[in-house]
Amino acid sequence: MTHPTRQLQRLEPPEHLDDAPTGGLRSWLPDPLGAVQRELDDRLRRTGLALNSFGFDAYGFHPESAKRLFLPMALMSRYYFRTTSYGIENVPAGRVLLIANHAGQFAHDGSMLTMSMLLHANPPRLCRGMGEYFLWKVPWMGTYAARIGTLVGTPENCIEMLASGECVMVFPEGARGANKPFRKRYQLQRFGKGFMRLALQTETPIVPVGIVGSEEQQPGFANLEHFGRTLGLPSFPLTISQPWFGPLGSAFALPVKYRIHFGKPLEFTGNANDEDAVIDEKVDVVKRAIADLLAEGRAERRSVFV
């Protein structure tokens, strides 16, 4: 399979938002906070979520709870990381896997990809995340994650969501990518094979995504993996802010400029239970597509912060 020529459309965050009067949480928010909240409300309504009588969807997503976190995420996307989306029109309707590079220690890349799909896509989409197992060992974390659209990353969960036509984002580098040292920025680490087997099993198109900016958001010096495992963690990175500043240090990020590039959909055929070598060939096609997107994005920018 070859990577098709891409015709990209650049979508910038809008400068002016609807300022119609609203109530509830938005009524006491000052502008521009209230304006961003109004846009979130409108876009969440347009996603066409199927909610039960208690306001939850089938996977535990709760719009009223999610808005409390989506507001700071949207503000970070618009005013801190100044996120720009390229080629987001390439994301097809219906079930789709967004496969992206992973970096930056803390999962701001997942948050910004979520906000791109919600704020920049037309129509807006709720992007479902697949979380690491260890997050569900932290008290309340599993419930909280489900309220904002994230589920533990089991094949069963992913298959169920794809069967329901959801947009699912996967970072196949996992902790290998997120916690790599700064000297390895934009060097894609080993990809897991699970996403490809799921794509084949469910006949789901894959959209490669290159996230430029996350690799510089929190430069790391080293990763004490063995020490991290003794603490029950997948890794223990040493960065400019952690562990020196405690829990807040893990979420720290420099005000880099985020550029998110969406490639053309890739469709694969074959047996989901093929040998690893056969699956690896298909995975490498996706990996090369992401590498091309990252190279393009880095070539376009003037600096890390502009």
C-alpha positions, 0 to 999 in steps of 0.5 A: 500500500502506498501513502496517497498524495495529501490535499490539506486544508488548514483550520485555525481556531476561530477569532470570534465566538457566539456570545448568545446568552446562556445559563448554568455553568456558563452564566458566571464565567467571564468572557472569553471563558464563557464564549469558549464554554458556549462553543463547547456546549454547542459542539458537544450537542452536535456530536449526536451522543446517545445518552440514557435518562441519567445523562450517560452514554453506553461507555460512561461518558457524561457531558456535564462532567466532561465539560469541567475538564474540557473547558481548561483543555479548550483554553489550553488548545486555543491560547496556550498551545495555539493548536492548528489542525491540518487535513482534519477533513481527511477523517471519515465519518463513522468508525475510524482509528486515529493513530498518532505519535506519543511524546511529552511525558504528560498526555497533553497530546491526547487532550489536544487531539481530542480538542481538535476533533471537537473544536475543528472537525465539521461535524465535531467528533468525540474522540475516544481514548484508550488508557494505560492499565495502571491508570485504573489502579489509581483511586477514582481515575477509572471512573473519572476517565470514563466520564470524559470518554476514555476507557481502559485499552482492552481489545474488547473495549476498542472493538465495541466502540468501533462497532458503534461507529466511534472515533478512537485514538491510539498511541501505539508507542505507549510509554516508550514514546511518551517517556523517551529522552529529549535527544530522541524527539521525533524518533518514532519508537516501536509500535505495538501491533494491537491496533492493526489487528483490531483494524483488520478484524473490524474493517476500520480505516486508519488515519495517521496523525502527526503531532508536532510540538508535543515532543518539546513540551517537557524535555526529558533527560533520562527514564529510570524504567526499572525504578518505575516498575518497582513503584508500579509505574510503566516508567520513571522519567527525569525531566525539567520539571519532574520529579523535582516539583512533585505531582504538578511537575508531571503536568508541566508543559512549555508553551510550544505551538501544536501542529496536528497533521491528519493524513489520508485514510489508510485501509488494510485487508487481511487476516487479523490473526496473521503472523507477527511478521505479516502484521508488522509490514502493515504497521510499518506503512502507518509508521512511515505515514506518521513519520512523513507527517512529522517531517512535513510539520517540522519543515513548515514551522519557524520555531518550536514556539511559533 
